[in-house]
Amino acid sequence: MQTHEHRERFIGEDPFALFGRAIKKLNTLWLRETYRFAAFGNRVSIHPSCDISKSSSRYISLGDAVSLAQDVWLNVLGGAEDSAPKMIFGKGCNIGRRSSISAKNRIELQDDVLLAPSVLIMDHNHEFANPNVPIHSQGQTEGGTIVIGKNSWIGYGAVILSVSGELALGQNSVVGANSVVTKSFPPYSVVAGNPARLIKKYDLASGTWVRTL
């Protein structure tokens, strides 16, 4: 005889959700076995709607427990002569749905970085120097590199764009929703706005977040 607790658990189960989880697991196993990722950790989860080309996968490194939600796009520009990873996800990174990450040089998300939905991260841009040539025919800028420190949280709709050099966002930092980050910030920073500015900084001595504006 079923107990009340068992009946509640049965009513709460969604068979379609269970089916979706099974499909996601099968898709992850398929990618692990058939794509040439630079690294593919344990307990990785990749939704079947994610857009990752086989040619890009060789430059993508996935640490343990990395999760890619629905409609995530990972893009690595071709023409690379070396085999070093250009897109690195540390252990426990969680990439929100509809987020796009495009690497030409190197983008690294350290351990436990969390991205909300619709985040854009690019280490280059479209070239537009010549007004007499269509932008889609001008290629890409040289760009730079991007490092997002461990335990950081990137809010909904934020853009992180490296125009040149290294853009480094220190560990345990927070980027506000719809912010545009084009320069580096130190660890324990809260940044927001377009362009993003430092709003708060964690004071280790007092153990509190201190407003800077």
Secondary structure as GFF3:
##gff-version 3
##sequence-region A 1 213
A	DSSP	alpha_helix	4	12	.	.	.	ID=ss1
A	DSSP	alpha_helix	15	34	.	.	.	ID=ss2
A	DSSP	beta_strand	39	40	.	.	.	ID=ss3
A	DSSP	beta_strand	45	46	.	.	.	ID=ss4
A	DSSP	beta_strand	51	52	.	.	.	ID=ss5
A	DSSP	alpha_helix	54	57	.	.	.	ID=ss6
A	DSSP	beta_strand	60	62	.	.	.	ID=ss7
A	DSSP	beta_strand	67	68	.	.	.	ID=ss8
A	DSSP	beta_strand	73	76	.	.	.	ID=ss9
A	DSSP	beta_strand	87	89	.	.	.	ID=ss10
A	DSSP	beta_strand	94	95	.	.	.	ID=ss11
A	DSSP	beta_strand	100	103	.	.	.	ID=ss12
A	DSSP	beta_strand	106	109	.	.	.	ID=ss13
A	DSSP	beta_strand	114	115	.	.	.	ID=ss14
A	DSSP	beta_strand	120	122	.	.	.	ID=ss15
A	DSSP	three_ten_helix	135	137	.	.	.	ID=ss16
A	DSSP	beta_strand	144	148	.	.	.	ID=ss17
A	DSSP	beta_strand	153	154	.	.	.	ID=ss18
A	DSSP	beta_strand	159	161	.	.	.	ID=ss19
A	DSSP	beta_strand	165	169	.	.	.	ID=ss20
A	DSSP	beta_strand	174	175	.	.	.	ID=ss21
A	DSSP	beta_strand	180	181	.	.	.	ID=ss22
A	DSSP	beta_strand	189	192	.	.	.	ID=ss23
A	DSSP	beta_strand	197	203	.	.	.	ID=ss24
A	DSSP	beta_strand	208	211	.	.	.	ID=ss25
###
